[in-house]
Every structure is written in structure tokens, then in C-alpha cells.
Amino acid sequence: MNLFDVYPLNNIAITSAKGSYVWDADGVQYLDMYGGHAVISIGHTHPHWVKRIENQLEKIAFYSNSVIIPIQKELASKLGDLSGKEDFQLFLCNSGAEANENALKLASFYNGRKKIIAFSKSFHGRTSLAVAATDNPSIVAPVNETGNVIFLPFNDEAALRDCFAQQGKEISSVIIEGIQGVGGINPASIPFLQLIRDLCTEYGSVYIADSVQCGYGRTGQFFAHDYAGVAADIYTMAKGMGNGFPVAGILIAPHIQPKHGMLGTTFGGNQLACAAALAVLEVMEQENLLHQAKDNGNYLIGKLKEIPQLQNVRGRGLMIGFDVPEELKGLKKKLLMDFKIFTGEAKPNVIRLLPSLALTRRQIDDFLEALQEAIDELLTS
């Protein structure tokens, strides 16, 4: 049997990892400045994370949500403390797409409406409703197409006001990434997020903060939306939540009340997933990773802005992007193949940096040195 060939692959087999480094089958070391699509939050195979999972595995790995699972409540309590959302409710699931799917569905249950506002260059997942709210027609199958999603220009306050003025009573929810990831590291402006909050409150719509990639401390705040000083009604989480273990969830404001059967999941919130997620929060707290992400992110962004060949350096914390000119279009590949550094990209010309929040200043300097050397070699080749 062959694998279903949907991923363009680098010819590298990663067989081990530690902290911000990974090693291939030949023992070659790579600096991971991408964290497997922002998944690695506390560093690869962190010893506390490994031990938490091992200890839980020796007790019980899984039983369904038909019984009391105490570790779910432990996770909810710790998550409330670190996120500052103590009065919110937690629903656990398995992936970012599933989190967004449940958030959009819950919003519609709450106000009985169908219309969703999403934005240009958005990415919310590949499942039915999540992909319908994603601005990429090439991954939207005909069965996913719906007339219920309204796409507006990102950060366009006038367009948002006009849409609410015309259709406000039909709008169930507004879903927005605090910083667009797949779209190219595009931060939502603080006034724009504040306007979303105001309009959702005025019209009874639900503000969904897609924090799958930009949340969980990556920007130096627990949620990227926190920079705007407003609270969303639902926060979606995944990626960094489990440091590589599949776990996701949504935080739900107290005014949205549950009822039995409204949402459901087989594997979501299983004992092993909760152990992994708890380990992540414990390490984030013990090692002060939110502060470290903010401090090191500011340092890295400042240094990148000093490199004249890079354009439009942007982001917050350790969610960073920059544009590369045509003469540097091979930069990502060169960093990987010649300098053994993983980075990400967004088409057509954006390099994305999404390393572990535990990335050290020394590793940042090593990256910057390699980056400048790679640029110089490309310009002289």
C-alpha cells in the first residue's frame, strides 16, 4: 500500500529531537525554527512532558467521556489560571480544524443564525465548515461550498461596519486569527479586533478568536487577541497545546450555556492527551516561557529588521514573518539544505518563523548568522 500523496516532502527523515534541535536518520543535526507548524511549544521531547505522558500511560491511556475524568478538570483549572480566563468553560477535542468547527457550530446554536464573517487570507482548517471559512478555493471541495460565509478584507474597518449595518441581525459569528499564519504572518490590528468586539456585542454575534496557531503563549501573551485588551466569546486552541500530542479545545464564555448532546467527541479530552497538555502548561509556568517568547521575539524581530535584504519584518513574540525579494527566492531551501535550519513559508515570498517558545538567545544568534551567510551566498552565486 502506498501513502496518499498529498504532501510535498523534503527528502529528510527526522528520527530524534531535543529542545530546538532535530536529527535525521544519518545523525545530521538541524536547528528547528519552525516547530512543525508551530506545534512545538516547550521544546521537543521535554523531559517533564515525556515523564507526564509515561506516568499517565502506566495508569490509563483512554476511557470515553461517558465517565468522570478528573484530569480534565485539572487541565481546565490550570488553563484558566495561565490564560486569565478562569470564568470560561472548556470543551476538549483533537485538532485545530475540529476546534474551529465546534466553535462555529456552537455560535450558531447560541444565536440561531447562519451567517459567518471570515477574512481574506484566512485559514481555519480543512473540515467541512472550517474550510468553508478558509480563503483558499483550491482546498474547498464542492460539498463544502456554502453561501453562509462572507469574506471581508482583513483589517478593513469600513467594510466590517458596512457588513454589520446591512446584515448584522443575520451574522452568527466573526472568526479571525489574531495573527494570520498560513496567510503570511499578518497581524490583526488592535483597533480592528476592538471593533469586532464592539459590533458582536451590539448585534448579538459571537466573536471567535482563532488561536490555533497564534495562541498558547506564542506571541508573548497567552492569546494573540489579548493585545487588543478585549475578550472574545470563544477561543480555539490546538497546535502548541500538546507540544506534538494531538489535543485541542475551545474556551467558551460563561454566557454561552451548554446542554447535553450539543457537542461531542470520542477521543477528545482523553487521559493521555490531558497529561500532555498539563505538562505543557506546567513547563510554560515553571520556565516563564511567555516572557521568554516575548523577550526573545522582540530581540529576533529587531535583528531581522537590521538585515537590509529582508522586507516587511513583522509579527509578535515567536510568530514572525518577513518577505524575501525575487533574488532570494531560494532562501528557505538554502537554509534547510546548506545550513540545516528548518523554517516555514507562505506563498509567494514569505518566510515564517515559529520556533519553540524555549528557543535560546544563543540559538537565535546562530540562526541570524546563518541567515546572513545564506543571503550573501545567494546574492553572489
C-alpha positions in Angstrom: 0.0 0.0 0.0 1.2 3.5 -0.9 0.7 6.6 1.1 -1.9 9.0 -0.3 0.5 11.6 -1.9 -0.8 15.0 -0.7 2.3 16.4 0.9 5.3 17.8 -0.9 8.1 16.3 1.1 11.7 17.3 1.9 14.0 14.3 1.4 14.8 14.2 5.1 13.7 11.6 7.7 13.7 13.1 11.2 14.3 10.3 13.8 15.1 12.1 17.0 14.6 15.5 18.6 15.6 17.5 21.7 14.7 21.1 22.6 15.1 23.2 19.4 17.1 20.6 17.5 16.2 17.6 15.4 18.4 14.9 13.9 17.8 12.9 10.7 18.4 9.2 10.0 22.1 10.0 9.2 22.7 11.8 12.5 22.7 15.2 11.0 21.6 18.0 13.3 19.1 20.7 12.3 18.0 23.8 14.1 14.2 23.9 14.2 12.9 27.4 13.6 9.5 26.2 12.6 8.4 23.8 15.3 6.4 21.5 12.9 3.9 24.3 12.0 4.0 26.0 15.4 3.2 22.8 17.3 6.4 22.5 19.4 5.7 25.0 22.2 8.0 23.9 25.1 10.8 22.1 23.0 11.0 18.7 21.5 10.8 15.8 24.0 10.9 18.0 27.0 11.7 15.6 30.0 8.8 16.8 32.1 6.4 16.3 29.2 7.8 12.8 28.5 7.5 11.8 32.1 4.0 13.1 32.4 2.9 11.0 29.4 4.8 7.9 30.6 3.2 8.1 34.1 -0.3 8.5 32.7 0.3 5.7 30.2 1.1 3.3 33.1 -2.3 4.1 34.7 -4.8 4.5 31.9 -4.4 6.0 28.4 -8.1 6.2 27.4 -11.6 5.9 28.5 -14.5 7.7 26.9 -16.3 10.9 28.1 -19.1 8.7 29.5 -17.3 8.7 32.9 -15.8 11.4 35.1 -12.2 12.1 34.0 -10.6 14.1 36.9 -7.5 15.1 34.8 -9.8 17.1 32.5 -10.8 19.3 35.5 -7.2 19.6 36.5 -6.3 20.8 33.0 -9.2 23.2 32.9 -8.1 24.7 36.2 -4.5 25.2 35.1 -5.5 26.5 31.7 -7.9 29.1 33.4 -5.1 30.3 35.6 -2.5 30.8 32.9 -4.8 32.2 30.3 -6.6 34.5 32.7 -9.9 33.1 31.5 -10.9 31.5 34.9 -14.7 32.0 34.3 -14.7 30.4 30.8 -15.7 26.8 30.1 -13.5 24.2 28.4 -14.5 21.7 25.7 -11.8 19.4 24.6 -11.3 17.9 21.1 -8.4 16.7 18.9 -7.3 19.2 16.2 -7.5 22.9 15.3 -10.0 22.2 12.5 -12.2 20.4 14.9 -11.9 23.2 17.4 -13.0 25.8 14.8 -15.7 23.5 13.6 -17.2 23.2 17.1 -16.8 26.9 17.7 -18.7 27.9 14.6 -21.4 25.3 15.3 -21.7 26.4 19.0 -22.1 30.1 17.9 -25.0 29.1 15.6 -26.6 27.1 18.4 -26.3 30.1 20.7 -28.0 32.7 18.5 -29.8 30.6 15.9 -28.1 32.3 13.0 -26.2 31.1 9.9 -24.0 33.8 8.5 -20.3 33.8 9.3 -17.8 36.6 8.7 -14.3 35.5 7.8 -11.4 37.4 6.2 -9.1 37.4 3.2 -6.1 35.1 3.5 -7.7 33.3 6.5 -7.0 29.7 7.3 -9.3 27.9 9.8 -8.9 24.2 8.9 -9.8 21.6 6.3 -13.0 20.1 7.7 -16.5 21.0 6.4 -17.4 24.4 7.9 -13.8 25.3 8.9 -12.6 25.0 5.3 -15.7 26.9 4.0 -14.5 29.8 6.2 -10.9 29.5 4.8 -9.9 31.8 2.0 -8.4 29.2 -0.3 -10.7 27.9 -3.0 -8.3 25.2 -4.0 -8.9 23.2 -0.8 -12.7 23.8 -0.7 -14.5 20.8 -2.2 -17.8 21.3 -3.9 -19.6 19.7 -0.9 -18.0 22.2 1.4 -19.3 25.3 -0.5 -21.9 27.4 1.3 -23.4 30.8 0.9 -23.3 31.3 4.6 -19.7 32.6 4.7 -19.0 36.3 4.0 -15.3 37.1 3.2 -14.2 40.6 4.0 -10.9 42.4 3.6 -8.6 41.8 6.5 -8.2 44.8 8.8 -10.7 46.8 6.8 -12.8 48.6 9.5 -15.2 50.3 7.0 -16.0 47.0 5.2 -16.8 45.4 8.6 -19.0 48.2 9.7 -20.9 48.2 6.4 -21.4 44.4 6.5 -22.9 44.6 10.0 -25.0 47.6 9.1 -26.5 45.6 6.2 -26.7 42.0 7.6 -26.0 42.4 11.4 -29.1 40.5 12.6 -28.1 37.5 10.4 -24.5 37.2 11.4 -23.9 34.3 13.8 -20.2 34.8 14.3 -17.0 36.5 13.3 -13.9 34.3 13.2 -10.5 35.8 13.0 -6.9 34.8 13.7 -5.1 37.2 15.9 -2.1 36.8 13.6 -2.8 35.0 10.3 -0.4 32.1 10.0 -0.9 30.3 6.7 -1.9 33.7 5.2 1.6 35.1 5.8 2.0 36.3 9.4 -0.4 39.2 9.1 -1.3 40.7 12.5 -4.9 41.8 13.1 -4.7 45.5 14.1 -5.7 46.3 17.7 -8.5 48.7 16.6 -9.9 46.1 14.2 -10.1 43.5 17.0 -11.7 46.0 19.2 -14.2 46.9 16.5 -15.1 43.2 16.1 -15.8 43.0 19.8 -18.0 46.2 19.8 -20.0 45.0 16.8 -20.5 41.5 18.0 -21.8 42.9 21.3 -24.1 45.4 19.6 -25.6 42.8 17.2 -25.6 39.7 19.4 -23.0 37.9 17.3 -20.2 35.6 18.6 -16.6 36.7 18.4 -14.4 33.6 17.7 -10.7 34.1 18.3 -8.9 31.5 16.2 -5.9 30.9 18.4 -4.9 27.6 16.9 -1.5 28.9 15.6 -1.2 32.3 17.3 -2.3 31.3 20.7 -0.8 29.4 23.7 1.8 31.9 24.5 3.4 32.1 21.1 3.2 35.9 20.9 4.2 36.6 24.5 0.6 36.9 25.6 -1.4 33.7 26.1 -3.7 34.6 23.2 -2.6 37.0 20.4 -6.0 38.6 20.7 -5.1 39.7 24.2 -3.0 42.5 22.8 -6.3 44.3 21.9 -7.4 44.3 25.5 -10.8 42.7 24.7 -12.3 39.3 25.4 -13.6 37.0 22.7 -16.7 34.8 23.3 -14.9 31.6 22.1 -11.1 30.9 21.8 -10.0 27.9 19.7 -6.7 26.2 20.6 -4.6 23.3 19.2 -1.0 23.1 17.9 1.1 24.2 20.9 -1.4 22.9 23.4 0.1 19.4 23.4 3.6 20.0 22.1 3.1 17.4 19.5 0.5 15.2 21.2 -2.9 15.6 19.4 -5.1 17.7 21.6 -7.3 20.8 21.1 -10.1 22.7 22.7 -12.3 25.7 22.9 -12.7 28.2 25.7 -16.3 29.3 26.0 -17.5 32.5 27.7 -19.9 31.9 30.6 -22.9 33.5 28.9 -22.9 30.6 26.3 -24.6 27.8 28.2 -24.2 24.0 27.4 -26.8 21.3 27.1 -26.3 17.6 26.8 -25.6 16.4 23.3 -24.8 19.8 21.9 -21.2 18.9 21.2 -19.4 15.6 21.4 -16.1 13.7 20.8 -14.8 10.2 21.2 -11.1 10.9 21.7 -11.2 14.5 22.8 -10.0 15.0 26.4 -8.7 11.5 26.9 -6.4 10.9 29.8 -3.2 10.7 27.8 -4.0 13.9 25.9 -4.8 15.8 29.1 -1.5 14.6 30.7 0.4 16.0 27.7 -1.5 19.3 27.8 -1.0 19.7 31.5 2.8 19.1 31.1 2.9 21.9 28.5 1.2 24.4 30.9 3.4 23.3 33.8 6.6 23.9 31.8 5.3 27.2 30.5 4.7 28.3 34.0 7.9 26.9 35.6 10.2 28.2 32.8 8.3 31.5 32.3 8.0 30.8 28.6 5.5 33.6 27.8 8.0 36.2 29.0 10.8 34.4 27.2 8.9 34.3 23.9 8.1 38.0 24.1 11.7 39.0 25.1 13.4 36.8 22.5 10.8 37.6 19.9 11.5 41.3 20.3 15.2 40.7 20.0 14.9 38.5 16.9 12.5 40.9 15.2 14.8 43.8 15.9 17.8 42.0 14.5 15.9 40.9 11.4 14.9 44.5 10.7 18.7 45.3 10.5 19.2 43.0 7.6 18.6 45.2 4.5 17.7 42.5 2.1 14.6 41.4 4.1 11.3 43.2 3.6 8.4 43.9 5.9 9.6 42.0 9.0 6.5 41.5 11.2 4.9 39.5 13.9 4.8 39.3 17.7 6.8 37.1 20.1 8.0 34.0 18.3 5.5 34.2 15.4 7.5 36.1 12.9 7.4 36.6 9.1 9.3 38.5 6.5 9.2 38.9 2.7 12.1 38.0 0.5 12.8 39.6 -2.9 13.0 37.6 -6.1 16.7 37.3 -6.0 16.4 35.5 -2.6 13.5 33.2 -3.6 15.7 30.1 -2.8 16.4 31.3 0.8 14.2 28.8 2.6 15.6 25.8 0.6 19.2 27.0 1.1 18.7 27.4 4.9 17.5 23.9 5.1 19.9 22.1 2.7 23.1 24.0 3.3 22.7 25.4 6.8 20.5 22.7 8.3 17.8 25.1 9.6 14.1 24.4 9.2 11.9 27.4 8.5 8.4 27.8 7.1 6.9 29.7 4.2 3.7 31.3 2.9 3.3 31.8 -0.8 4.5 33.5 -2.7 7.5 35.1 -0.9 7.1 34.9 2.9 9.4 33.0 5.3 7.7 32.1 8.6 9.5 31.5 11.9 7.5 29.6 14.6 10.1 28.0 16.8 9.7 26.6 20.3 9.0 29.2 23.0 12.1 27.8 24.8 14.4 28.9 21.9 17.5 30.4 23.5 19.3 33.6 22.7 22.3 31.6 21.5 20.2 29.7 19.1 18.7 32.9 17.8 22.2 34.3 17.2 23.2 31.1 15.4 20.2 31.4 13.1 20.9 35.1 12.4 24.5 34.3 11.5 23.4 31.5 9.2 20.7 33.7 7.6 23.1 36.5 6.7 25.6 34.0 5.3 22.8 32.3 3.2 21.7 35.7 1.9 25.3 36.6 0.9 25.8 33.4 -0.9 22.6 33.7 -2.8 23.4 37.2 -3.9 26.9 36.3 -5.1 26.0 33.0 -6.8 
